[in-house]
Amino acid sequence: MYPPRARIKLSAGRRFIPKPMDWSALRDRLLASPRFHRWMLAIPGLRSIARLQSRRLFDLVAGFSYSQVLLSCVELKVFEKLVAGPRRADQLQQELGLNDRSFDVLMRAAVALELLEWRTAPSGEISAAEATKEPQAYLGLGMLGAVVAGNKAIAAMVMHHKSVYQDLDDPVALLRDPSKTTQLREYWAYTRESMADNRQALTLQQVSDYSELMAASQPLVAEQVLAAYDFSKHRCLLDMGGGQGAFLAAVAKAYPKLRLMLFDLPAVVQKARSVLADQGLGGRMSFHGGSFFSDPAPTGADLISLVRVLYDHSDERVMTILKSARRALSAQGGWLLLAEPMSGTPGAEAMGDAYFGLYLLAMGKGRARTSQELGRLLAAAGFQRVESIATRLPLQTGLMRAYAAPG
Ligand SMILES: C[S@@+](CC[C@H](N)C(=O)[O-])C[C@H]1O[C@@H](n2cnc3c(N)ncnc32)[C@H](O)[C@@H]1O
């Protein structure tokens, strides 16, 4: 806040009103000054702030290299090889098929990023004296590597990012020409409007890869939604854009009495049918193939979910989807549940605006929205009582609900 404008009496009838202090301009000038940095580093109390800022900036520069270390470990299945316990470094090197220098570079990098850890030999394998001579003879999972090892969804997402990194290799070219051909546009075939509007246009082959990826990563989202929302007050759930049915399968297991309906493009529904039949859940669901933009959403549910769907679309198309959901609930009234990463998530601002901003630009459609923006779209589509629901891991998914009154 600016200090109140002081009025200084100058001479009869004239007042001098000093300009309010522009703190941001002062801060910018100081931070841009190498002399100010040297001064901060010289003062013990300020040194830690200067170090933290330098480290944050360095991480922005180096982030791409860090991503490549993670990608290499996932692609070479390093975490899978260590999940049963630490391994001798020389054996691991042989299995990975890397020469001494490459292995050394990758392992040191992975240890520095807490993906791996140097370990001492498991007891009994070598003597204590030998272990002290060779402190880096064994490798085990690090704090972050253990999380990746325990979660197939993360590994699937990391592998998918090979295409993302290629699409973003010249970000300025993409920013100048967002209609540029990218791998992500090909991958998410429904983002081409000619495809999404013609419900039959997409083949099983065109929807398979993205549907598999979504199914693999869905447990991360479903876990958050199930921990935050009580489905027991509902009788029938329709999942719009439900993919291969991974979200419905998770809800079905937690709520055995809930009736379930799935709506997605016909080729995706064809996949969902066989996947859910294999899980013994086919009998509990009804399947509806169609497009949001040319077919009405099926009726009969008192709860509709849109999980990771809206952020793929423009505001205009989001309105079409929301109005379709609103109509489907209009006979008896019901609730809409939105689950997706949201912009402006406290503590995860970079996820919505820096990560999804560029990802969706490369994909050619959609944007991450704030809960306020989603709230406005919901209200404009005729929903009432819009509210945000806290999730345990908002980085994974945000959650909102809104009510559609009967009629
Ligand atoms: C990002 S995926 C999310 C899938 C699933 N909800 C999940 O979270 O795993 C978006 C889903 O919307 C579906 N979709 C896209 N455009 C559609 C359309 N016009 N009509 C129906 N479904 C559509 C896609 O086929 C895909 O399954």
The ligand as an ORCA input file, in Angstrom:
! r2SCAN-3c Opt
* xyz 0 1
  C      -7.971    -35.277    -20.971
  S      -9.031    -36.613    -21.291
  C      -9.667    -36.991    -19.662
  C     -10.221    -38.375    -19.574
  C     -10.750    -38.749    -18.164
  N     -11.813    -37.895    -17.741
  C      -9.603    -38.727    -17.177
  O      -9.492    -37.762    -16.408
  O      -8.808    -39.670    -17.194
  C     -10.433    -35.826    -22.053
  C     -11.523    -36.790    -22.464
  O     -12.561    -36.049    -23.121
  C     -12.983    -36.776    -24.249
  N     -13.520    -35.868    -25.261
  C     -12.852    -34.907    -25.940
  N     -13.654    -34.294    -26.818
  C     -14.867    -34.887    -26.681
  C     -16.121    -34.684    -27.309
  N     -16.261    -33.761    -28.269
  N     -17.153    -35.442    -26.920
  C     -17.012    -36.389    -25.956
  N     -15.847    -36.630    -25.314
  C     -14.801    -35.882    -25.697
  C     -11.721    -37.445    -24.754
  O     -11.980    -38.532    -25.613
  C     -11.054    -37.844    -23.457
  O     -11.453    -39.115    -23.036
*
